[in-house]
Amino acid sequence: MDKLRRALSGNDQCDEESGIITQVMDQSSLSWSTRIKGFAICFIIGILCSILGSFAFFLNRGFAVFAVFYTIGNIVSMASTCFLMGPCSQLKKMFAATRVVATVLVFVAIGMTLFAALHLKNPGLALLFIIIQSLAMTWYSLSYIPYARDAVKKTVESCIT
């Protein structure tokens, strides 16, 4: 509401001039500490789901259980960032031109992992899609770090040549 008042009165600052915390606080009614707590709890739940899936795999509870828990863990971890920037802003950033391919790859890998594990019941194919899912999540996460993708590309190129 304050942002609207500033804009209508002509006192609105440019987004580049205000800090990230100010921008985040203007977009939500949650306090910054609540956002951090929500992010941390959601992220930890995601990691715990992935770890539970790994335990299920090593305890011979079935590969499908592992694939489902691992995938749910990735989804919950990815959703945890909605607490930091809000769901609408998160979706806009996920489908921005710089990371749309990585985002689509993550979702396709998630879908194919679940399909291979639950419908096809093919552990080898599900494992392949889990590896692709992990690589896609890593590539997606690197898109939020300035120049990280370029550094990874150069490192891989130097290792290959």
N, C-alpha and C positions, 0 to 999 in steps of 0.2 A: 504494500500500500504506500509506503514511504517512497519507493522508487517511482511509482506512478505520480505521486504528488510532485516529486522533483522534476520529472519529465514534463509535466503539465505547466509547472512554474518556470521552466527554462533553466533550472539549476542542475540538470542531470549531467553527471560526469561521464566521460567516455569510458567504456569497459576496460581499455588498456591502462587507464590511469588508476583504476581501483584495483586493489589486491585480490588474490584468488579467494581469500577467506571472506572478504566483503561480497564478492560475486556469489559465493556459495550460500552465505547467510541471506542474501536477497532472494534467492530462489526457493527457500524452504522455511517452514515454520519450526523445524527441528534445530536445536542448539548444536553448536559444533561438537561439544563433548558427547551428545547423544548420537550424532552421526558417526563419530569415531568408535564409540561402543558398539553400535549396530554393525558397522563394517567389521570390526574385530570378531564379534560373536559369529556373524554369518560366515566370515572367512574361516574361522576355526572349525565351525560345523562342517564346512566343505572339505577341509583337510581331514577331519575325523571320518567322514563318509568314505573318502578315498583310502584311508588307513584300514577301516573296517572291511572294505572290499578286498584289500590285500591280505588281511588275516583270513578272510573267508576262502580266498584262493589257496593259501598255504595250508589251511586246515581241511582241504578237499571238500568244501561245501558246494562246489560247483563253479564253473567258470562264468556262468550267466550272472550269478550273484556278484562276483567280482566286477564284471563289466557294468552292471547296473549301478552298484555303489560307487565305482570309480567315476562314472559319467555324472551321477547325481552330485558327487563332490565337486566336479569341475563346474557344473551349472551353478551350484550354490556359491562357489568361490567367485565366479564371474558376476553373479548377481549382487555380491557384497559391495561392489563398487557403486551400486545405485544409492547406497547410503551416503557416499561422499559427494556425489554430484547430482543426485536425483535421477529418477528413471527416464524422464524425457531427455534430459541432457546426455545421459549415458547412451541411449539409443541413437541420438544424433551423432555422437562421437563414434559409436560402433560402426555406423554405416557411412562415415565420412569417406571421401575419395581415397585417403591414404591407407585406410584399414578395412575397406569393404570386402576385399578378396579374402583377407585373413578371417574376418568375421563369418563369411559364408562358408569358408573351409572348416572352421570350428563347428558350425552347426551341421554341416553335412557329415563330418566325421562322427559327431555325437549320434546323429540319426543312424548312420551306417553301423556304428558299434552296437547300438541297441538292436538293430535289425539282425545283425550277424549272430549276436549272443542269444536273443530271445526267439526269433523266428526260425533262422537257419540252424541254430544250435551248433555253430561251427567255431570252435575255440581258436583255431589258427587264424581264421579270417577276422574274428573279433579282436584278437591280439594285434593283428596288423592295423586295424582301425583305431585301437587304443594308442598305438605308437603314433599314427597320423594325428590323432586327437591331441596328444601331448605336444607334438611338434607344432601343430597349428595354434594351440594355446600359447606356446612360447613365442611364436612369431607375432601373434596378436598382442601379447603383453609387451613385447619389445617395441611395438608401434607407439607406446605411450612414453618411451624414453627417447629424448632427442638424440639422433644419430646412432642409436643402438643397432638398428637394422643394418646400416652401412658398415658399422664395425664388424658385425657378424659376417656379412658378405665378404668383406676384405679378409677376415681371418680364414674363412673357408677357402677362398681363392688362393691364399698363400699356402694353405695346407695341401691343396690339390696340385699346385704347380711346383 
